[in-house]
Amino acid sequence: MKLNKENIGTYDIQDYLCKNFSCDCGREHSADIERVIIENRAIYRIPEVLKSMGYEKIFMVADKNTYKAAGEQVEKTLADGGFKLKKHIFIREEDLVPDEKAIGEFIINYYNEADVILAVGSGVINDLCKFLSFKLNVPYIIVATAPSMDGYASTATPLTINGLKMTLTATLPKAIIGDVDILKDAPMDMIRAGFGDVVGKYSAINDWKLGRIVNNEYYCDFVSDLVMHSLKKCMETADRLQKRDDNAIRNLMECLLLTGITMSFTGNSRPASGSEHHLSHFVEMIYMFEGKEAPPHGIKVGFNTIATGYIREKLSKIKPDPDEVMKKASEFDKEKWLEDVKRLFRISAPDVISLNEKEGINSYEKRIERVKRIVDKWDEIVSVLKEAPSHKEVKGILEKIGAPVTLKELGVEKEIILDGLVYAKEIRNRYTVLQLAWDLGMLDEIADEMGQTFYNE
């Protein structure tokens, strides 16, 4: 089957599943998810889905909140359907963390005869079940309880191992069930987090385009257009999210799922994650080191999209002087960089240093190669930078649903954010607007300016 971006609006999510697509990008795309059901009363279709896949013995996993939100209904529906069921409910005073303790608890209580793991929850429950599905080689199905993140359809899972957040390989669910009647009753902060994750795609897609121009990175027009089409559809009903409108919740959930599916298409997280996510990961890492709980991931992603929009605006208004840029590149102080990395990344510093040395990200030679391409393609770069919404437009979008748009509302210290602007780029070997500003020798200058003006707005 040939993908045609001209007809994106005519496709449903189900059209993208369990098929191989040839694409103008030169690759074949596929997503090995069999069913996606996003509708009212979808929870009552679970027996039908299980029977169609031949599953009879179920290990159901939830936490105390998701069990109350949907698990009890799922359990009754399965009992009425005659399925063999064993359940495990995680009980925590604080939020459940996907760490060694949770993994061990899962294994101890696991139903060895299970045909399928049935996860009832959102981020953490999904992350645990998809990872253990991969490790145990047992399929899983997710019953989503909140439209809070795009990881439902992703093959990667973030876990906390030895106190550090790590991204590990996982498996895709056989089916994703999203009952709109349940999704719309999720805590509003979880809905805002999902919406913030969606807003972040403006930044992620823009960063992907920069990577194509500067690093000749693989890029797919169809995937990019699919994400943006779904994003546009979500934005059309965004002002109804606070009213928990059915169509608005459905559009949000579909956008999150389609973004996850596009990550399967490309084999990486480029369609979903860029500088805005790196800043969020940086904040989460610092908070973890300090034993504090950071604001929800998606809410930080949305907030950081305002900041990355501001950086794009600043860069789009300049004309790089090649001699000045080359001079700044030659003045890179590696010793100071090492000191700062060790201070900020602490026990993760060796991994950060190793990544940079292995990939030569901060090497003078590679930086000069990039600078030459940047100068040569500057008009094209400016055109791409201007495609993203302005920081004020992003701010207005987030204000529609009551999401934080100031540091005070977000509740994160300014110093952490400013450190993140300069050093979040070290977390991944991925070209973003933060790397572009650094290549041009302007990242520290812009961060200083934002500390004095932007973050005080």
PLY file of the C-alpha trace (Angstrom):
ply
format ascii 1.0
element vertex 457
property float x
property float y
property float z
element edge 456
property int vertex1
property int vertex2
end_header
0.00 0.00 0.00
1.30 3.44 -0.92
0.98 6.31 1.54
-0.39 9.49 0.00
-0.06 12.64 2.06
-2.65 14.37 -0.12
-5.32 12.07 1.37
-4.24 12.12 5.02
-7.59 13.56 6.09
-9.45 10.52 4.75
-7.54 7.94 6.82
-8.60 6.66 10.25
-6.11 5.39 12.86
-7.14 1.82 12.08
-6.02 2.33 8.46
-2.39 2.62 9.61
-2.27 -0.59 11.65
-0.75 -3.99 10.78
0.08 -3.00 7.21
3.30 -2.28 5.33
3.32 1.05 3.53
5.75 2.17 0.87
6.54 5.86 1.16
8.14 8.60 -0.92
10.76 8.93 1.83
12.23 5.66 0.54
11.28 3.54 3.54
8.51 1.10 4.35
6.40 2.07 7.35
4.48 -0.23 9.67
2.95 -0.33 13.15
2.25 -3.75 14.68
-0.84 -2.73 16.66
-3.94 -4.68 15.71
-6.80 -2.61 17.13
-7.41 0.94 18.33
-10.84 1.77 19.71
-11.50 5.34 20.87
-15.19 5.82 21.51
-17.85 6.13 24.20
-18.50 2.86 26.08
-15.39 1.31 24.50
-14.72 -0.56 27.75
-17.61 -2.91 26.97
-15.88 -4.00 23.76
-12.91 -5.50 25.64
-14.38 -9.06 25.70
-14.93 -8.87 21.94
-11.33 -7.74 21.40
-9.90 -10.45 23.67
-11.94 -13.22 22.03
-11.02 -12.06 18.52
-7.36 -12.44 19.48
-7.83 -15.78 21.20
-7.04 -14.62 24.74
-8.78 -16.37 27.66
-6.42 -16.06 30.65
-5.89 -12.47 31.72
-3.40 -10.81 34.07
-4.89 -7.40 34.79
-2.64 -4.67 36.20
-3.71 -1.29 37.63
-2.91 1.07 40.47
-5.35 2.15 43.17
-6.48 5.19 41.14
-6.83 3.53 37.74
-8.59 0.55 39.32
-11.21 2.91 40.69
-11.41 4.86 37.40
-11.82 1.84 35.11
-10.39 -1.36 36.58
-13.50 -2.31 38.54
-15.62 -2.00 35.41
-13.09 -3.98 33.38
-12.99 -6.71 36.02
-16.80 -7.03 36.08
-16.98 -7.06 32.28
-14.38 -9.83 32.09
-16.07 -11.85 34.84
-19.40 -11.61 32.99
-17.59 -12.77 29.84
-16.29 -15.93 31.48
-12.58 -15.09 31.30
-10.01 -16.46 33.74
-8.63 -13.46 35.54
-5.92 -12.64 38.04
-5.35 -9.01 38.98
-2.64 -7.02 40.67
-3.29 -3.53 42.01
-0.28 -1.38 42.93
-0.90 0.44 46.23
1.28 3.47 47.00
0.90 6.45 49.32
2.79 8.57 46.80
2.69 8.27 43.01
3.70 4.89 41.57
7.24 4.96 40.15
8.27 2.53 37.36
11.35 1.32 39.22
12.97 -1.94 40.36
10.51 -2.27 43.25
7.49 -2.03 40.94
9.05 -4.45 38.45
9.75 -6.96 41.22
6.23 -6.61 42.63
4.81 -7.25 39.15
6.90 -10.43 38.70
6.06 -11.80 42.17
2.32 -11.43 41.51
2.37 -12.42 37.84
-0.14 -15.01 36.55
2.16 -17.56 34.88
-0.60 -19.04 32.72
-1.65 -15.67 31.31
-2.31 -15.34 27.56
-2.17 -11.55 27.78
-1.32 -8.70 30.16
-4.21 -6.25 30.40
-2.93 -2.87 31.60
-5.48 -0.43 33.00
-3.94 3.01 33.40
-1.86 5.65 31.68
1.84 6.55 31.83
3.42 4.46 34.60
1.14 1.41 34.30
1.61 1.42 30.53
5.40 1.75 30.88
5.66 -1.15 33.33
3.39 -3.45 31.34
4.94 -2.79 27.94
8.44 -3.40 29.36
7.45 -6.63 31.12
5.45 -7.71 28.07
8.73 -7.46 26.16
10.76 -9.27 28.84
8.21 -12.06 29.41
7.32 -12.38 25.72
3.63 -12.12 26.57
1.40 -9.72 24.59
-0.34 -6.83 26.29
-3.36 -4.62 25.76
-3.75 -1.17 27.29
-7.03 0.26 28.56
-6.19 3.95 28.74
-7.53 5.95 31.67
-6.23 9.41 30.69
-5.29 11.26 27.47
-2.05 12.26 29.18
0.88 11.24 26.93
1.88 9.81 23.53
3.61 6.67 24.85
0.63 4.33 24.44
1.73 3.45 20.89
5.49 3.76 21.37
8.09 0.96 21.44
10.21 2.74 24.05
9.57 2.89 27.78
11.05 5.27 30.38
11.91 3.47 33.62
13.70 4.63 36.76
16.70 2.35 37.38
19.19 3.07 40.17
17.43 6.39 40.63
17.96 7.47 37.02
15.42 7.76 34.22
16.40 5.41 31.38
14.67 4.71 28.06
14.49 0.97 27.38
13.14 -1.19 24.58
9.57 -2.40 25.00
6.80 -3.90 22.90
3.76 -2.40 21.22
0.31 -3.23 22.59
-1.87 -5.58 20.58
-4.74 -3.19 21.16
-5.40 0.24 22.67
-8.83 0.82 24.21
-9.80 4.39 25.05
-13.27 4.83 26.50
-14.13 8.52 26.05
-16.48 8.35 29.05
-13.47 7.38 31.20
-10.85 9.54 29.49
-12.88 12.73 29.94
-13.13 12.13 33.70
-9.33 12.01 34.14
-7.83 14.68 36.44
-7.61 17.95 34.52
-3.84 18.12 35.06
-3.52 14.83 33.15
-5.60 16.24 30.29
-3.42 19.36 30.32
-0.32 17.15 30.29
-1.56 15.32 27.20
-2.37 18.61 25.53
1.08 19.99 26.44
2.65 16.90 24.86
0.63 17.61 21.70
1.62 21.29 21.64
5.25 20.17 21.86
4.94 18.61 18.38
5.20 22.11 16.87
8.72 22.24 18.29
9.62 18.57 17.66
8.72 18.63 13.96
10.57 21.93 13.54
13.69 20.46 15.17
13.43 17.41 12.90
13.49 19.69 9.87
16.58 21.45 11.24
18.27 18.05 11.62
17.51 17.29 7.97
19.04 20.57 6.79
22.10 20.71 9.02
22.95 17.02 9.46
21.35 15.55 6.34
19.23 13.45 8.70
16.49 11.09 7.55
13.17 12.92 7.33
9.71 11.89 6.11
7.24 14.43 4.72
4.31 12.06 5.14
5.01 11.43 8.83
5.53 15.13 9.48
2.30 16.04 7.67
0.38 13.31 9.51
1.48 14.67 12.90
0.64 18.24 11.92
-2.76 17.26 10.47
-3.68 15.49 13.70
-2.31 18.42 15.73
-4.46 20.87 13.76
-7.55 18.74 14.36
-6.80 18.72 18.09
-6.33 22.50 18.16
-9.74 23.05 16.56
-11.46 21.72 19.69
-8.85 22.69 22.32
-11.01 25.38 23.89
-13.55 22.66 24.82
-11.10 20.47 26.73
-11.77 22.18 30.06
-15.45 21.39 29.56
-14.43 17.73 29.03
-16.22 17.75 25.68
-16.37 14.29 24.06
-15.05 15.37 20.64
-12.24 17.44 22.16
-11.10 14.51 24.32
-11.34 12.13 21.34
-9.28 14.45 19.13
-6.63 14.82 21.84
-6.38 11.06 22.36
-6.23 10.35 18.63
-3.44 12.90 18.17
-1.44 11.31 21.00
-1.92 7.84 19.52
-1.11 8.87 15.95
2.11 10.49 17.14
3.02 7.24 18.86
2.27 5.33 15.64
4.52 7.67 13.63
7.38 6.82 16.00
6.90 3.19 14.93
6.94 4.36 11.30
10.30 6.12 11.66
11.92 3.85 14.23
12.74 6.79 16.51
11.03 9.55 18.48
11.79 12.38 16.03
8.12 13.04 15.14
7.27 13.49 18.82
10.29 14.77 20.72
12.80 17.59 20.35
14.28 20.45 22.35
11.06 20.92 24.34
11.31 17.31 25.60
15.04 17.56 26.30
14.38 20.55 28.56
11.69 18.57 30.35
14.00 15.55 30.80
16.69 17.84 32.19
14.31 19.26 34.81
13.13 15.76 35.74
16.71 14.59 36.16
17.64 17.48 38.44
14.49 17.02 40.52
15.22 13.29 40.84
18.75 14.02 42.08
17.26 16.35 44.69
14.56 13.88 45.74
11.73 16.16 44.61
8.75 15.54 42.35
8.72 17.57 39.14
5.52 18.88 37.50
3.90 16.43 35.04
6.04 15.74 31.97
3.54 16.95 29.37
2.84 20.16 31.25
6.58 20.95 31.24
6.76 20.05 27.54
4.03 22.55 26.72
5.67 25.24 28.84
9.06 24.57 27.22
7.50 24.94 23.77
6.99 28.60 24.64
10.72 28.91 25.38
11.90 27.07 22.25
9.56 29.28 20.21
11.27 32.35 21.68
14.71 30.95 20.73
13.54 30.31 17.16
12.31 33.89 16.89
15.64 35.24 18.12
17.65 33.17 15.64
15.36 33.93 12.71
16.15 37.65 13.05
19.93 37.38 12.70
22.36 36.93 9.82
25.34 34.82 10.95
28.80 36.32 10.42
30.93 33.29 9.40
34.14 34.78 10.82
32.54 35.60 14.16
30.90 32.17 14.40
34.20 30.41 13.60
35.94 32.53 16.24
33.38 31.53 18.89
33.79 27.87 17.95
37.54 28.09 18.52
36.94 29.57 21.99
35.01 26.56 23.32
36.24 25.88 26.85
36.17 22.12 27.25
37.39 22.21 30.85
34.52 24.47 31.91
32.10 22.27 29.98
33.36 19.20 31.84
33.06 20.95 35.20
29.49 22.02 34.46
28.46 18.59 33.18
29.85 16.93 36.33
28.12 19.50 38.54
24.72 19.26 36.83
24.50 15.62 35.76
26.20 14.16 38.85
26.26 10.34 38.66
24.99 10.54 35.06
27.90 12.77 34.02
30.11 9.89 32.74
27.33 8.81 30.37
26.86 12.36 29.10
30.61 12.81 28.59
30.90 9.42 26.89
28.03 10.21 24.49
29.61 13.51 23.48
33.04 11.97 22.98
31.67 9.01 21.03
29.58 11.17 18.69
31.98 14.12 18.60
29.06 16.47 19.22
31.21 19.25 20.69
34.31 18.60 18.61
35.71 21.65 16.83
35.95 19.86 13.48
32.33 18.66 13.43
31.08 21.98 14.68
32.89 23.79 11.87
31.36 21.37 9.33
27.91 22.16 10.69
28.57 25.89 10.77
29.54 25.86 7.09
26.27 24.13 6.18
24.31 26.49 8.45
25.77 29.59 6.78
25.28 28.08 3.32
21.64 27.16 4.01
20.72 30.04 6.29
17.75 31.28 4.23
16.25 27.79 4.25
16.85 27.50 8.01
15.14 30.84 8.68
12.19 29.73 6.58
11.85 26.57 8.71
12.28 28.48 12.00
9.41 30.77 11.00
7.08 27.80 10.38
6.64 27.20 14.12
4.11 29.30 16.06
5.54 32.29 17.92
6.11 31.96 21.65
3.14 34.27 22.26
0.90 32.10 20.08
1.95 28.97 22.01
1.33 30.82 25.27
-2.18 31.72 24.12
-2.90 28.12 23.10
-1.88 26.82 26.53
-3.83 29.53 28.36
-7.00 28.22 26.69
-6.90 25.11 28.86
-5.47 26.70 32.00
-1.98 25.23 31.60
1.02 26.98 33.24
2.61 29.69 31.10
4.86 31.33 33.73
7.59 29.92 35.97
5.52 30.77 39.03
2.57 28.77 37.69
4.85 25.89 36.68
6.61 25.85 40.04
10.15 25.23 38.76
13.16 27.28 39.87
14.50 29.66 37.23
18.10 28.50 37.69
17.19 24.93 36.77
15.44 26.08 33.60
18.35 28.33 32.62
20.86 25.51 33.14
18.58 23.35 31.01
18.59 25.84 28.15
22.37 25.54 27.94
22.90 21.88 28.87
19.74 19.93 27.96
21.21 19.42 24.48
23.83 17.11 26.03
21.19 14.50 26.96
20.64 13.22 23.40
22.63 13.14 20.18
19.86 14.92 18.35
19.95 18.19 16.44
17.52 20.80 17.75
17.21 24.56 17.94
19.31 24.43 21.13
22.19 22.88 19.19
21.72 25.42 16.40
22.00 28.30 18.88
25.13 26.67 20.37
26.72 26.12 16.95
26.22 29.83 16.26
27.81 30.73 19.61
24.57 32.33 20.84
23.11 29.83 23.30
24.62 31.30 26.48
23.74 34.81 25.35
20.11 33.90 24.63
19.81 31.99 27.93
21.12 35.03 29.83
18.65 37.29 28.06
15.76 34.90 28.77
16.73 34.81 32.42
16.52 38.58 32.63
13.38 39.18 30.54
11.50 36.17 29.13
11.16 34.19 32.39
10.12 37.29 34.26
7.15 37.98 31.98
0 1
1 2
2 3
3 4
4 5
5 6
6 7
7 8
8 9
9 10
10 11
11 12
12 13
13 14
14 15
15 16
16 17
17 18
18 19
19 20
20 21
21 22
22 23
23 24
24 25
25 26
26 27
27 28
28 29
29 30
30 31
31 32
32 33
33 34
34 35
35 36
36 37
37 38
38 39
39 40
40 41
41 42
42 43
43 44
44 45
45 46
46 47
47 48
48 49
49 50
50 51
51 52
52 53
53 54
54 55
55 56
56 57
57 58
58 59
59 60
60 61
61 62
62 63
63 64
64 65
65 66
66 67
67 68
68 69
69 70
70 71
71 72
72 73
73 74
74 75
75 76
76 77
77 78
78 79
79 80
80 81
81 82
82 83
83 84
84 85
85 86
86 87
87 88
88 89
89 90
90 91
91 92
92 93
93 94
94 95
95 96
96 97
97 98
98 99
99 100
100 101
101 102
102 103
103 104
104 105
105 106
106 107
107 108
108 109
109 110
110 111
111 112
112 113
113 114
114 115
115 116
116 117
117 118
118 119
119 120
120 121
121 122
122 123
123 124
124 125
125 126
126 127
127 128
128 129
129 130
130 131
131 132
132 133
133 134
134 135
135 136
136 137
137 138
138 139
139 140
140 141
141 142
142 143
143 144
144 145
145 146
146 147
147 148
148 149
149 150
150 151
151 152
152 153
153 154
154 155
155 156
156 157
157 158
158 159
159 160
160 161
161 162
162 163
163 164
164 165
165 166
166 167
167 168
168 169
169 170
170 171
171 172
172 173
173 174
174 175
175 176
176 177
177 178
178 179
179 180
180 181
181 182
182 183
183 184
184 185
185 186
186 187
187 188
188 189
189 190
190 191
191 192
192 193
193 194
194 195
195 196
196 197
197 198
198 199
199 200
200 201
201 202
202 203
203 204
204 205
205 206
206 207
207 208
208 209
209 210
210 211
211 212
212 213
213 214
214 215
215 216
216 217
217 218
218 219
219 220
220 221
221 222
222 223
223 224
224 225
225 226
226 227
227 228
228 229
229 230
230 231
231 232
232 233
233 234
234 235
235 236
236 237
237 238
238 239
239 240
240 241
241 242
242 243
243 244
244 245
245 246
246 247
247 248
248 249
249 250
250 251
251 252
252 253
253 254
254 255
255 256
256 257
257 258
258 259
259 260
260 261
261 262
262 263
263 264
264 265
265 266
266 267
267 268
268 269
269 270
270 271
271 272
272 273
273 274
274 275
275 276
276 277
277 278
278 279
279 280
280 281
281 282
282 283
283 284
284 285
285 286
286 287
287 288
288 289
289 290
290 291
291 292
292 293
293 294
294 295
295 296
296 297
297 298
298 299
299 300
300 301
301 302
302 303
303 304
304 305
305 306
306 307
307 308
308 309
309 310
310 311
311 312
312 313
313 314
314 315
315 316
316 317
317 318
318 319
319 320
320 321
321 322
322 323
323 324
324 325
325 326
326 327
327 328
328 329
329 330
330 331
331 332
332 333
333 334
334 335
335 336
336 337
337 338
338 339
339 340
340 341
341 342
342 343
343 344
344 345
345 346
346 347
347 348
348 349
349 350
350 351
351 352
352 353
353 354
354 355
355 356
356 357
357 358
358 359
359 360
360 361
361 362
362 363
363 364
364 365
365 366
366 367
367 368
368 369
369 370
370 371
371 372
372 373
373 374
374 375
375 376
376 377
377 378
378 379
379 380
380 381
381 382
382 383
383 384
384 385
385 386
386 387
387 388
388 389
389 390
390 391
391 392
392 393
393 394
394 395
395 396
396 397
397 398
398 399
399 400
400 401
401 402
402 403
403 404
404 405
405 406
406 407
407 408
408 409
409 410
410 411
411 412
412 413
413 414
414 415
415 416
416 417
417 418
418 419
419 420
420 421
421 422
422 423
423 424
424 425
425 426
426 427
427 428
428 429
429 430
430 431
431 432
432 433
433 434
434 435
435 436
436 437
437 438
438 439
439 440
440 441
441 442
442 443
443 444
444 445
445 446
446 447
447 448
448 449
449 450
450 451
451 452
452 453
453 454
454 455
455 456
